[in-house]
Amino acid sequence: KQPWPIADNICFNLDSGNFGWRLPTVDELHGAYNIWNVFDSYERDWYWSSTYSSFNYIVGQPQYKIVNLSSSEISATNQTNARYYRCVRDMN
């Protein structure tokens, strides 16, 4: 579990940033819900997406969308909250 900026940075810097690793979009995560439910090698919890949601003026920071891989629910949370993450890349 990591805050969004750290998770985003970890994904970007996989293989020294040469192969396009990134956080998945909310649509990619939501679509993967059915596929990933076949596997047991991940936590069934909230996962970061790269999809920006809004700016929370109360706490003064951006929010990003998250997907619950147990229920497929979509929500948003402040970037400083720790959530699970998976890195993905396009197959080009």
Secondary structure, DSSP 8 states (H G I E B T S, - for coil): -B-HHHHHHHHHTGGGGTS--B---HHHHHHHHHHHTT--SS-SSEEEEEEEEEEETTTTEEEEEEEETTT--EEEEETTS-BB---B----
